[in-house]
Amino acid sequence: MSFKAVMNNSGSELEHWLAGGDIIEEQYSGSESWIAGFDADRQAVVIKLGPYKRLFLRPQKFTKRFYHQLYPLKIESWPYRRQIRLFDNFCTVDISLDLRFQATLLYVQRNSELLATINQHIKQTYADFVDDLVNREMQILDDGIWVQTGLSSVEKSIANAICELLAIQHIQAQAVCDIAVSFQEFPSVQPGRDNVYLHVLKKTFEVSDLKNKEVARQQRLSEQQALLEKQLQLRHLQDLTELELQAQALEAEKNRRLLEEKEDQLTRQLAIEKRIYAEQIRHEAQLKEMLLDNELLTQERHQAKQRLAESRQLTDLLVHQALMEEKKMSAEIQRREKSRHRLQGAELRDHEGDDADMNR
């Protein structure tokens, strides 16, 4: 089993490593970073006419002549990687140094014969010096205090020392140092044998304790968050229930109003239908009355005509009867006259007979 950490920011990455997290290496940056002042367009100009020779930096307004030779002074990248094992291979230190440099006019004037390969010359010349600086700075790791404090100060010290070394030689430089530390499985150690083991064990215990506290805190936060979410869900359900009840009440009120409006419409419709029916009945009654009046008038006319005809018939009958009575009376009178005359004639004859008899 292996453990890894990047010893930056006063041990924060080591704590993260001991807590079981992944390490993301970040480049060193801060207010104490070295300002190099590079010039990307820097070029050396060499004038050589016979025995005359001159070297200077190319000015901004420059016209190249046939006797000019230009040598670009490029900004060179120098990646430096080194691995150091400490404490019987218990600790492995991986040093990653990203160095950028650029030669100045003073440096190339002192090394004018190497203008074409000036950057390669710088690397070859100062490689051993860089190794020595790194070795010197690594000596402070023997006491093991860095396990608690981190390696940020060591990284800055290495980067600044290298920049100062090159600056003294009139070489502009900027360096970023990153140190990654990995630990092997903890060996069986005795107290006092090596301080670094105790520091690592102490740091492991502290980080484990912090991790446990953080886990407990996260668990409490998770429980509180879960409780809060349940409360929010319950409140949401209550709000939904209240909204649903309100919606149902609104729907019931709407249905009630619709029923009331429908009832009013039916009432108005029934009233209209009653008026229409009453009007229809009245109209029919008027028609019947008119028909009845017409029938009565017709009957009255017919009865009048009939009565008139009967009256005429009666009159004719009476006239006829009167005529018949008159005829009968006339006949009776005549019969009576005749009877009287016969009686008178008979009486006369009887009287005459009596007279005759008397006369006899």
C-alpha positions, 0 to 999 in steps of 0.5 A: 500500500502506498500513500501520496501527497503534495506538500503545499499550502502548510500541509493542506494537501498532505491532510487531503492525502491522509484523508484519502483524497486525490491530489491535484498538483498546482503551480506555485504562484504568489506575491513572492514569485520572481519577476523575470522581465523577459523580452520575447523580441530580444536579439543580439546584433554583431558587427564585424568589419575586419578587426572591428567587432561590436555586439549590442542588442537590436534597437526598435528602429533597426535597419539590417546591413550586410555586415550585421549578424542577428542572433535571437536570444530566445526565452528557453524552457528548462524542465528539471525533474528529480527524485530523491528517496529519504528515510530508507526509502520510506519517503520518495520526493519527486521534484518538478522544476519548470524553469524559463530563462533568457540571456542578457546582453552582459551574459552574451558579451562575456560569451560572444563566441557561443552566441549560436548555442547560448541557451544550451551552454547555459543548461550545461553550465548550470545543471550541476549548480541546480543539483547542488541547490536542490540538495542543499534545500532538501537537507531541511527535510531530515527533521520531519517538521515539514510533515506538519508545516508542508513544503510550500516554503521549500518550493519557494526557496528552491525557485528563488535560489535558482533565479538568484543564481542565474540573475547573478550571472546576468541571466533572467529567469523564472522558476516554478517548483512543485514537490510531490511526496509519497510514503511507503507502507509504515514500517515497524519503528521504535520511538526515537528511531526516526522523527519523520515516522513520528511526525507522519504517524502524528499527522495521520492521527490528526488527519484521521481525527479531522476526517472523522470529525468532518465525516460526523459533521457531514453526516449531521449536515446530511441528516439536517439537510434530509430533515429540512428536505422532508420538512420542505416536502411536507410543507410542499405537500401541505401547500399542494393540499391547500391549493388542491382544496382551494381549487376544489372549493373554486370548482365547487363554487364555479359549479354552484354558480353554473347551477344557479345560472342554469336554474335562473335560465330554466326559470326564465325559460319556464316563465317565457314558455308559460307566457307563450303558452298562456298567450297561445291559450288566450289566442286559442280562446279568442279564436274559439270565442270568435268561432263560437261567436261566428257559430252563434251568429250563424245559428242566430241567423239560421234560427232567425231565418228559421223563426222567420220562416216558421213565422211566415209559415205560421202566418200563412197557416193562420191566414189559411186557417183564417181563410178556412174559418172565414170560409167555414163561417161563411159556409156556416152562415150560409148554412145557417141562412139556408137553415133559417130560410128553410125554417122560415119557409117551413114556418111560413108554410106551417103558418099558412097551413094553420091559417088555412085550417082556421079558415076552414 
